[in-house]
Amino acid sequence: MHSPFPGMNPYLENPVFWAEVHHRLITAIADAIEPNLPLEYRVGIEKRTYLSDNSDSVLVGIPDVSVFSQQSLNKQHSSTTTQVSAADAITVTMPMPENVTESYLEIREVETDFAITVIEILSPKNKRAGEGRKVYEINRKQVLASLTHLIEIDLLRDGKPMPILEDIPATDYRIVVSKSDRRPQAQLYGFSVRHQIPTFPLPLQSKHTEPIVDIHTLLNAVYTRARYYLAIDYNQEPLPSLKPEDAVWADTLLREQGLRI
């Protein structure tokens, strides 16, 4: 079963699904572009690791269970009114560092091992204030200052987009293709939840033909293989919520396909 949405499925942005979506999509892109690469190149899945504290967690404020009994609520209320003397010790939780690993793609020239192109799919931590964004912005600046092409894929509505210099209309999602020989100019593909994800060329060395990357088809295949249609309850609203006008549109779309009562 294909995703019911014409492009990016907003339900896949939920932190419950996104880590797996990211992993599967990065692998799908690597597998899809490999047959179209000249033998001078190889594509590798690379990783970066950093420490992030609890305040940077994408799950902060998201309850594991949203159903409470009246008894549990009463217990919570009574516990908050308990008097503690100055001599009593109470149990507290310390902020523990989280070891975070993020995957990205590198297309390298076999002979020189030079990174020709880097492909990044942004994670929620990249778009929130904290260590994840700091680390990513440092890596981004290093690529932009080099001879390596950069492809930056942002399929997350929540969070702060990566900086560009122009004031452009806001879009739900965007893909940036920054060719090293055309900087500081880059191609930006902005699109909404109502639109198909655009295709884009994969920059290589100038003597080679640029393969076309079709994220839309790859993400649909990920949706089907992972059987997200069995895990997603389309009677619920996506997380994060859609804009009011898009929520009305999505409600009609899902009802027409029999996915929402």
Backbone as numpy.savetxt, mean C-alpha at the origin, in Angstrom:
# Nx Ny Nz CAx CAy CAz Cx Cy Cz
-13.46 -15.58 -9.23 -14.30 -14.39 -9.23 -13.43 -13.14 -9.23
-13.72 -12.19 -10.13 -12.97 -10.94 -10.19 -13.47 -9.95 -9.16
-12.65 -8.96 -8.88 -13.05 -7.88 -7.99 -14.25 -7.15 -8.59
-15.20 -6.74 -7.76 -16.37 -6.04 -8.29 -16.11 -4.59 -8.69
-14.94 -4.07 -8.36 -14.63 -2.68 -8.65 -13.89 -2.56 -9.98
-14.08 -1.45 -10.70 -13.44 -1.29 -12.01 -11.94 -1.12 -11.95
-11.42 -0.73 -10.80 -9.98 -0.54 -10.63 -9.52 -1.06 -9.29
-8.96 -0.18 -8.47 -8.53 -0.57 -7.13 -9.73 -0.91 -6.27
-9.67 -2.05 -5.60 -10.73 -2.45 -4.66 -10.42 -1.81 -3.31
-11.25 -0.86 -2.85 -10.92 -0.16 -1.60 -10.93 -1.06 -0.37
-11.59 -2.20 -0.44 -11.61 -3.12 0.69 -10.24 -3.76 0.94
-9.42 -3.80 -0.09 -8.08 -4.37 0.06 -7.14 -3.46 0.82
-7.53 -2.19 1.02 -6.70 -1.25 1.78 -6.78 -1.50 3.28
-7.75 -2.27 3.71 -7.89 -2.59 5.13 -6.59 -3.21 5.64
-6.06 -2.74 6.79 -4.81 -3.31 7.33 -4.86 -4.82 7.53
-6.06 -5.38 7.69 -6.19 -6.83 7.85 -5.70 -7.55 6.59
-5.91 -6.92 5.40 -5.55 -7.55 4.13 -4.28 -6.99 3.51
-3.93 -5.72 3.81 -2.97 -5.03 2.98 -1.58 -5.67 2.96
-1.09 -6.16 4.09 0.25 -6.75 4.10 0.34 -7.92 3.12
-0.71 -8.74 3.08 -0.72 -9.87 2.14 -0.88 -9.39 0.71
-1.75 -8.39 0.50 -1.92 -7.82 -0.85 -0.59 -7.29 -1.37
0.12 -6.56 -0.53 1.42 -6.00 -0.91 2.38 -7.10 -1.32
2.46 -8.13 -0.50 3.38 -9.24 -0.77 3.03 -9.94 -2.07
1.75 -10.24 -2.26 1.33 -10.95 -3.47 1.50 -10.09 -4.71
1.20 -8.79 -4.62 1.29 -7.92 -5.79 2.73 -7.69 -6.20
3.64 -7.53 -5.24 5.04 -7.32 -5.57 5.60 -8.55 -6.29
5.17 -9.74 -5.85 5.60 -10.97 -6.51 4.98 -11.09 -7.89
3.71 -10.71 -8.01 3.02 -10.79 -9.30 3.67 -9.87 -10.33
4.07 -8.67 -9.92 4.74 -7.74 -10.84 6.06 -8.32 -11.30
6.83 -8.88 -10.36 8.12 -9.48 -10.72 7.94 -10.60 -11.73
6.96 -11.47 -11.50 6.72 -12.60 -12.40 6.21 -12.14 -13.76
5.42 -11.04 -13.78 4.83 -10.57 -15.03 5.85 -9.88 -15.93
6.77 -9.12 -15.35 7.70 -8.37 -16.18 8.90 -9.20 -16.61
9.20 -10.28 -15.88 10.41 -11.07 -16.20 10.43 -11.57 -17.64
9.34 -12.13 -18.20 9.41 -12.63 -19.58 9.65 -11.54 -20.62
9.36 -10.27 -20.25 9.52 -9.16 -21.20 10.84 -8.42 -21.04
11.68 -8.89 -20.12 12.98 -8.24 -19.92 14.03 -8.87 -20.82
14.88 -8.06 -21.47 16.02 -8.62 -22.19 16.92 -9.40 -21.23
17.71 -10.29 -21.79 18.56 -11.14 -20.95 19.66 -10.37 -20.24
19.81 -9.10 -20.57 20.80 -8.27 -19.86 20.35 -7.92 -18.45
19.08 -8.19 -18.12 18.54 -7.78 -16.82 18.01 -8.97 -16.03
17.92 -8.77 -14.74 17.19 -9.68 -13.86 16.40 -8.83 -12.86
15.25 -9.35 -12.41 14.44 -8.63 -11.44 14.51 -9.36 -10.10
14.77 -8.62 -9.05 14.90 -9.22 -7.72 13.96 -8.56 -6.73
13.48 -9.34 -5.78 12.66 -8.81 -4.68 13.60 -8.48 -3.53
13.73 -7.19 -3.24 14.64 -6.72 -2.20 13.84 -6.37 -0.95
14.56 -6.23 0.17 13.90 -5.90 1.44 14.69 -4.83 2.17
13.96 -3.99 2.89 14.59 -3.06 3.83 13.94 -3.28 5.19
14.75 -3.14 6.23 14.28 -3.43 7.59 14.58 -2.23 8.48
13.64 -1.90 9.36 13.84 -0.83 10.32 13.02 -1.10 11.57
13.34 -0.39 12.64 12.59 -0.51 13.88 11.54 0.59 13.96
10.34 0.21 14.35 9.23 1.15 14.47 8.55 0.92 15.79
8.17 2.00 16.51 7.52 1.80 17.81 6.01 1.65 17.63
5.34 1.37 18.74 3.90 1.07 18.69 3.06 2.22 18.18
3.52 3.47 18.41 2.75 4.63 17.98 2.67 4.73 16.47
3.57 4.03 15.77 3.60 4.05 14.31 2.79 2.91 13.71
2.16 2.10 14.56 1.45 0.93 14.06 0.21 1.32 13.28
-0.02 0.65 12.14 -1.20 0.93 11.34 -2.45 0.35 11.98
-2.30 -0.47 13.02 -3.45 -1.08 13.67 -3.89 -0.31 14.91
-3.19 0.81 15.22 -3.59 1.61 16.37 -5.00 2.15 16.14
-5.87 1.95 17.10 -7.24 2.45 16.99 -8.17 1.53 16.26
-7.72 0.38 15.78 -8.57 -0.58 15.10 -8.84 -1.73 16.05
-10.05 -1.89 16.53 -10.33 -2.96 17.49 -10.29 -4.32 16.83
-9.82 -5.34 17.56 -9.85 -6.71 17.06 -11.28 -7.21 16.97
-12.10 -6.84 17.95 -13.50 -7.26 17.99 -14.34 -6.04 18.33
-15.40 -5.81 17.59 -16.22 -4.62 17.79 -17.52 -4.93 18.51
-17.70 -6.14 19.05 -18.92 -6.53 19.75 -18.60 -6.68 21.23
-19.32 -5.95 22.07 -19.08 -6.00 23.51 -20.39 -6.36 24.21
-20.28 -7.12 25.29 -21.46 -7.41 26.10 -21.63 -6.32 27.14
-22.84 -6.19 27.66 -23.10 -5.20 28.70 -22.26 -5.49 29.94
-22.03 -6.78 30.21 -21.24 -7.17 31.38 -19.81 -6.69 31.25
-19.24 -6.85 30.06 -17.85 -6.43 29.88 -17.73 -4.92 29.98
-18.75 -4.19 29.48 -18.71 -2.74 29.57 -18.78 -2.29 31.03
-19.60 -2.99 31.83 -19.69 -2.64 33.24 -18.38 -2.87 33.96
-17.72 -3.98 33.60 -16.43 -4.27 34.23 -15.41 -3.20 33.87
-15.43 -2.78 32.60 -14.49 -1.73 32.20 -14.75 -0.46 32.97
-16.03 -0.12 33.15 -16.37 1.11 33.84 -15.93 1.06 35.30
-16.17 -0.09 35.95 -15.83 -0.20 37.36 -14.34 -0.15 37.57
-13.57 -0.71 36.62 -12.12 -0.73 36.80 -11.52 0.66 36.70
-12.17 1.54 35.94 -11.61 2.88 35.78 -11.85 3.75 37.00
-12.76 3.33 37.88 -13.07 4.14 39.06 -12.37 3.62 40.31
-11.57 2.57 40.19 -10.86 2.02 41.34 -9.81 3.01 41.82
-9.79 3.24 43.13 -8.82 4.16 43.71 -7.49 3.44 43.93
-6.40 4.08 43.51 -5.06 3.51 43.68 -4.27 4.45 44.57
-3.72 3.91 45.63 -2.93 4.74 46.53 -1.56 4.98 45.93
-0.86 5.98 46.45 0.45 6.34 45.93 1.46 5.22 46.12
1.23 4.34 47.11 2.19 3.28 47.40 1.98 2.05 46.52
0.83 1.95 45.84 0.54 0.78 45.03 1.22 0.86 43.67
1.68 -0.27 43.18 2.24 -0.34 41.82 1.15 -0.79 40.86
1.14 -0.24 39.69 0.19 -0.65 38.67 0.95 -1.17 37.46
0.30 -2.02 36.71 0.92 -2.59 35.52 0.72 -1.67 34.33
1.80 -1.36 33.63 1.75 -0.49 32.46 2.39 -1.22 31.28
2.17 -0.70 30.10 2.73 -1.29 28.89 3.80 -0.37 28.31
4.96 -0.92 28.07 6.07 -0.15 27.53 6.02 -0.18 26.00
6.40 0.92 25.35 6.44 0.92 23.88 7.60 0.06 23.36
7.27 -1.08 22.77 8.29 -2.00 22.28 8.57 -1.75 20.80
9.82 -1.73 20.40 10.12 -1.54 18.98 9.67 -2.73 18.16
9.12 -2.45 16.98 8.65 -3.47 16.06 9.64 -3.57 14.90
10.06 -4.79 14.60 10.97 -5.00 13.48 10.16 -5.08 12.19
10.26 -4.06 11.33 9.45 -3.96 10.13 10.30 -4.30 8.90
9.76 -5.14 8.04 10.42 -5.47 6.77 9.50 -5.10 5.63
9.99 -4.32 4.67 9.22 -3.91 3.51 9.91 -4.39 2.24
9.12 -4.91 1.31 9.67 -5.45 0.06 9.47 -4.46 -1.08
10.42 -4.47 -2.00 10.33 -3.67 -3.22 11.09 -4.41 -4.32
10.95 -3.95 -5.55 11.60 -4.62 -6.68 12.77 -3.80 -7.20
13.81 -4.50 -7.62 14.93 -3.87 -8.31 15.21 -4.63 -9.61
15.30 -3.90 -10.69 15.73 -4.48 -11.96 17.19 -4.11 -12.15
18.05 -5.12 -12.18 19.48 -4.89 -12.24 20.08 -5.39 -13.55
21.09 -4.68 -14.01 21.85 -5.13 -15.16 22.77 -6.27 -14.71
22.69 -7.39 -15.38 23.41 -8.58 -14.95 24.92 -8.34 -14.96
25.43 -7.73 -16.00 26.88 -7.59 -16.15 27.50 -6.70 -15.08
26.83 -5.59 -14.75 27.39 -4.62 -13.80 26.75 -4.67 -12.42
25.60 -5.34 -12.28 24.80 -5.39 -11.06 24.27 -4.00 -10.68
24.20 -3.10 -11.65 23.67 -1.76 -11.40 22.15 -1.80 -11.38
21.54 -1.10 -10.41 20.08 -1.04 -10.31 19.56 -0.08 -11.36
18.94 -0.62 -12.40 18.40 0.19 -13.48 17.09 0.86 -13.05
16.21 0.09 -12.40 14.88 0.59 -12.02 14.50 0.03 -10.65
13.89 0.88 -9.84 13.33 0.46 -8.55 11.82 0.63 -8.63
11.09 -0.39 -8.20 9.62 -0.34 -8.16 9.17 -0.45 -6.71
8.49 0.57 -6.24 8.00 0.63 -4.86 6.48 0.61 -4.84
5.89 -0.19 -3.95 4.47 -0.13 -3.64 4.37 0.40 -2.21
3.79 1.57 -2.05 3.77 2.21 -0.73 2.97 1.41 0.27
3.44 1.40 1.50 2.74 0.75 2.61 2.13 1.84 3.49
1.19 1.48 4.38 0.61 2.49 5.29 1.66 3.21 6.12
2.70 2.51 6.55 3.74 3.14 7.36 4.51 4.20 6.57
4.60 4.04 5.25 5.28 5.04 4.43 4.50 6.34 4.37
3.18 6.26 4.61 2.32 7.43 4.45 1.88 8.04 5.78
2.42 7.51 6.89 2.14 8.05 8.21 3.41 8.65 8.79
3.26 9.68 9.63 4.41 10.23 10.32 5.03 9.15 11.20
6.34 9.02 11.14 7.01 8.00 11.93 8.22 7.46 11.22
8.79 6.41 11.79 10.03 5.86 11.26 9.86 5.30 9.85
8.70 4.70 9.57 8.48 4.12 8.25 8.56 5.15 7.14
7.98 6.32 7.38 8.05 7.38 6.37 9.46 7.95 6.27
10.12 8.14 7.41 11.48 8.68 7.40 12.41 7.79 6.58
12.36 6.48 6.85 13.23 5.54 6.14 12.93 5.54 4.65
11.64 5.53 4.31 11.29 5.51 2.89 11.72 6.79 2.19
11.53 7.94 2.83 11.90 9.20 2.20 13.40 9.29 1.97
14.20 8.73 2.88 15.65 8.70 2.68 15.99 7.86 1.46
15.40 6.66 1.37 15.65 5.79 0.22 15.18 6.45 -1.08
14.04 7.11 -1.02 13.49 7.80 -2.21 14.45 8.88 -2.70
14.96 9.68 -1.78 15.89 10.74 -2.16 17.17 10.17 -2.77
17.64 9.05 -2.23 18.84 8.43 -2.78 18.63 7.96 -4.21
17.46 7.38 -4.48 17.16 6.93 -5.85 17.03 8.12 -6.78
16.32 9.16 -6.34 16.10 10.34 -7.19 17.41 11.09 -7.47
18.38 10.92 -6.61 19.68 11.57 -6.83 20.63 10.70 -7.64
20.17 9.54 -8.06 21.03 8.58 -8.76 20.62 8.47 -10.23
21.23 7.52 -10.93 20.89 7.23 -12.32 19.85 6.12 -12.44
19.22 5.77 -11.33 18.23 4.70 -11.30 16.83 5.27 -11.51
16.04 4.63 -12.37 14.64 5.02 -12.55 13.84 4.62 -11.32
12.76 5.38 -11.05 11.90 5.07 -9.90 10.45 4.97 -10.36
9.80 3.88 -9.95 8.35 3.74 -10.11 7.75 3.63 -8.71
6.82 4.53 -8.42 6.21 4.60 -7.08 4.71 4.39 -7.23
4.20 3.31 -6.66 2.80 2.93 -6.80 2.09 3.14 -5.46
1.12 4.04 -5.45 0.37 4.36 -4.23 -1.08 3.94 -4.42
-1.46 2.83 -3.81 -2.82 2.30 -3.89 -3.55 2.44 -2.56
-3.18 3.46 -1.78 -3.77 3.69 -0.47 -4.34 5.10 -0.40
-5.63 5.21 -0.06 -6.25 6.52 0.04 -5.85 7.24 1.33
-5.58 6.48 2.37 -5.28 7.06 3.66 -3.83 7.52 3.71
-3.55 8.50 4.56 -2.18 8.94 4.76 -1.79 10.10 3.87
-0.56 10.55 4.03 -0.02 11.70 3.31 0.75 11.24 2.08
0.36 11.71 0.88 1.08 11.29 -0.32 2.54 11.73 -0.29
3.36 11.07 -1.07 4.76 11.45 -1.19 4.86 12.82 -1.89
5.84 13.63 -1.50 5.90 15.01 -2.00 6.27 15.10 -3.47
5.59 16.02 -4.16 5.98 16.50 -5.48 5.90 18.02 -5.42
6.49 18.71 -6.40 6.59 20.16 -6.29 5.33 20.89 -6.77
4.60 20.31 -7.72 3.43 21.00 -8.26 2.21 20.83 -7.35
1.31 21.81 -7.41 -0.01 21.66 -6.80 -0.92 21.02 -7.83
-1.33 19.80 -7.56 -2.17 19.06 -8.51 -3.47 18.66 -7.84
-4.52 18.42 -8.61 -5.78 17.96 -8.00 -5.57 16.66 -7.23
-6.22 16.56 -6.09 -6.11 15.34 -5.27 -6.82 14.19 -5.96
-6.20 13.02 -5.93 -6.81 11.80 -6.44 -6.70 10.71 -5.38
-7.52 9.68 -5.51 -7.48 8.60 -4.52 -6.15 7.87 -4.55
-5.66 7.60 -5.74 -4.46 6.79 -5.93 -3.58 7.45 -6.99
-2.30 7.04 -7.03 -1.44 7.56 -8.08 -0.22 6.67 -8.29
0.27 6.74 -9.49 1.49 6.05 -9.88 2.44 7.08 -10.47
3.67 7.10 -10.00 4.68 8.03 -10.50 5.78 7.24 -11.19
6.10 7.65 -12.42 7.21 7.06 -13.16 8.26 8.15 -13.36
9.37 8.01 -12.66 10.45 9.00 -12.70 11.65 8.40 -13.42
11.86 8.82 -14.66 13.02 8.36 -15.43 14.23 9.22 -15.08
15.35 8.58 -14.87 16.54 9.29 -14.39 17.00 10.38 -15.36
16.82 10.14 -16.67 17.31 11.10 -17.66 16.33 12.24 -17.91
15.19 12.24 -17.24 14.20 13.31 -17.42 13.94 14.09 -16.14
14.64 13.76 -15.08 14.43 14.46 -13.82 14.86 15.93 -13.94
14.17 16.82 -13.23 13.18 16.58 -12.17 11.76 16.26 -12.67
11.53 16.27 -13.97 10.19 15.93 -14.45 9.92 14.43 -14.30
8.66 14.10 -14.06 8.22 12.71 -13.94 6.79 12.62 -14.46
6.36 11.42 -14.77 4.98 11.19 -15.22 4.16 10.72 -14.03
3.03 11.40 -13.78 2.15 11.03 -12.68 0.80 10.61 -13.24
0.37 9.41 -12.86 -0.94 8.88 -13.24 -1.83 8.91 -12.01
-2.77 9.85 -11.97 -3.71 9.93 -10.86 -5.05 9.33 -11.25
-5.67 8.61 -10.34 -6.94 7.97 -10.66 -7.75 7.76 -9.39
-9.05 7.56 -9.56 -9.95 7.42 -8.42 -10.41 5.98 -8.28
-11.17 5.73 -7.23 -11.69 4.40 -6.97 -12.67 3.97 -8.07
-13.17 4.92 -8.85 -14.13 4.61 -9.90 -13.47 4.25 -11.23
-12.16 4.43 -11.32 -11.47 4.28 -12.60 -10.56 3.06 -12.61
-10.34 2.54 -13.80 -9.39 1.44 -13.96 -7.98 1.93 -13.67
-7.16 1.09 -13.09 -5.76 1.44 -12.81 -5.03 1.56 -14.15
-4.38 2.69 -14.41 -3.73 2.87 -15.71 -2.49 2.00 -15.86
-2.20 1.63 -17.11 -0.94 0.96 -17.42 0.15 2.01 -17.54
1.41 1.56 -17.44 2.52 2.51 -17.57 3.75 1.77 -18.11
4.66 2.50 -18.75 5.87 1.86 -19.29 6.91 1.63 -18.20
7.63 0.54 -18.30 8.70 0.21 -17.38 10.02 0.72 -17.95
10.60 1.78 -17.39 11.82 2.34 -17.97 13.04 1.43 -17.77
13.78 1.26 -18.85 15.04 0.51 -18.83 16.12 1.40 -19.44
17.19 0.83 -19.91 18.17 1.61 -20.64 17.59 2.02 -21.99
18.05 3.14 -22.52 17.43 3.74 -23.70 17.44 2.84 -24.92
18.36 1.89 -25.00 18.45 1.03 -26.18 17.42 -0.09 -26.17
16.70 -0.26 -25.08 15.75 -1.35 -24.96 14.31 -0.85 -24.95
13.41 -1.64 -25.51 11.98 -1.33 -25.52 11.42 -1.42 -24.10
10.56 -0.48 -23.76 9.98 -0.45 -22.42 8.73 -1.33 -22.36
8.74 -2.38 -21.56 7.53 -3.20 -21.40 6.42 -2.40 -20.72
5.18 -2.78 -20.96 4.04 -2.13 -20.32 3.63 -2.94 -19.09
3.44 -2.25 -17.97 3.04 -2.89 -16.72 1.54 -2.64 -16.52
0.80 -3.72 -16.34 -0.66 -3.66 -16.19 -1.03 -4.08 -14.76
-1.00 -3.11 -13.84 -1.31 -3.38 -12.44 -2.75 -3.84 -12.28
-3.64 -3.29 -13.10 -5.06 -3.63 -13.00 -5.27 -5.14 -13.16
-4.71 -5.71 -14.21 -4.86 -7.14 -14.46 -4.18 -7.97 -13.37
-3.01 -7.53 -12.94 -2.27 -8.28 -11.92 -3.01 -8.27 -10.58
-3.59 -7.12 -10.22 -4.30 -7.04 -8.94 -5.58 -7.86 -8.98
-6.25 -7.91 -10.12 -7.43 -8.76 -10.25 -7.06 -10.23 -10.08
-5.92 -10.62 -10.64 -5.47 -12.00 -10.50 -5.13 -12.32 -9.04
-4.51 -11.36 -8.34 -4.22 -11.54 -6.92 -5.52 -11.71 -6.14
-6.50 -10.89 -6.43 -7.80 -10.95 -5.76 -8.42 -12.34 -5.91
-8.32 -12.89 -7.13 -8.93 -14.20 -7.40 -8.15 -15.32 -6.73
-6.82 -15.31 -6.90 -6.00 -16.41 -6.35 -6.04 -16.44 -4.83
-6.08 -15.25 -4.20 -6.12 -15.19 -2.74 -7.52 -15.41 -2.19
-8.52 -15.47 -3.08 -9.92 -15.69 -2.70 -10.40 -14.63 -1.70
-10.05 -13.40 -1.97 -10.51 -12.32 -1.10 -12.03 -12.19 -1.13
-12.65 -12.64 -2.21 -14.11 -12.59 -2.30 -14.77 -13.44 -1.21
-14.04 -14.40 -0.64 -14.57 -15.20 0.47 -14.34 -14.53 1.82
-13.39 -13.61 1.88 -13.00 -13.00 3.16 -13.63 -11.62 3.37
-14.02 -10.95 2.28 -14.54 -9.59 2.38 -16.05 -9.61 2.54
-16.54 -8.87 3.51 -17.98 -8.70 3.70 -18.37 -7.36 3.08
-18.96 -7.40 1.90 -19.29 -6.17 1.19 -20.53 -5.48 1.76
-21.18 -6.08 2.75 -22.25 -5.38 3.45 -21.70 -4.34 4.41
-20.41 -4.47 4.75 -19.74 -3.50 5.60 -19.09 -2.42 4.74
-18.81 -1.28 5.35 -18.11 -0.21 4.64 -16.61 -0.51 4.63
-15.89 -0.08 3.58 -14.44 -0.32 3.55 -13.72 0.52 4.59
-12.51 0.13 4.92 -11.66 0.85 5.86 -10.35 1.20 5.16
-10.03 2.49 5.00 -10.78 3.66 5.44 -12.05 3.88 4.63
-12.94 4.72 5.16 -14.22 4.97 4.52 -14.04 5.71 3.21
-14.97 5.49 2.31 -15.00 6.23 1.06 -15.58 7.62 1.28
-15.30 8.54 0.36 -15.96 9.83 0.37 -17.46 9.61 0.18
-18.30 10.48 0.74 -19.75 10.24 0.68 -20.28 9.95 -0.71
-19.84 10.71 -1.71 -20.34 10.49 -3.07 -19.85 9.16 -3.64
-18.64 8.76 -3.25 -18.13 7.47 -3.71 -18.79 6.31 -2.96
-19.17 6.54 -1.71 -19.87 5.51 -0.95 -21.23 5.20 -1.57
-21.93 6.24 -2.06 -23.21 6.04 -2.74 -23.00 5.25 -4.03
-21.97 5.64 -4.77 -21.64 4.94 -6.03 -21.30 3.48 -5.76
-20.47 3.22 -4.73 -20.06 1.85 -4.41 -21.25 1.02 -3.94
-22.15 1.63 -3.20 -23.33 0.92 -2.73 -24.17 0.43 -3.92
-24.36 1.30 -4.90 -25.11 0.92 -6.10 -24.40 -0.18 -6.86
-23.08 -0.04 -7.00 -22.27 -1.02 -7.73 -22.36 -2.40 -7.09
-22.23 -2.46 -5.78 -22.25 -3.74 -5.06 -23.63 -4.37 -5.06
-24.67 -3.56 -4.97 -26.04 -4.10 -5.01 -26.36 -4.65 -6.39
-25.89 -3.99 -7.43 -26.14 -4.47 -8.79 -25.49 -5.82 -9.04
-24.39 -6.10 -8.32 -23.69 -7.36 -8.51 -24.10 -8.41 -7.46
-25.09 -8.06 -6.65 -25.60 -9.01 -5.67 -24.66 -9.24 -4.50
-23.76 -8.32 -4.24 -22.79 -8.48 -3.16 -23.17 -7.72 -1.89
-24.23 -6.96 -1.98 -24.69 -6.21 -0.81 -26.21 -6.28 -0.76
-26.72 -6.54 0.43 -28.16 -6.65 0.62 -28.76 -5.28 0.88
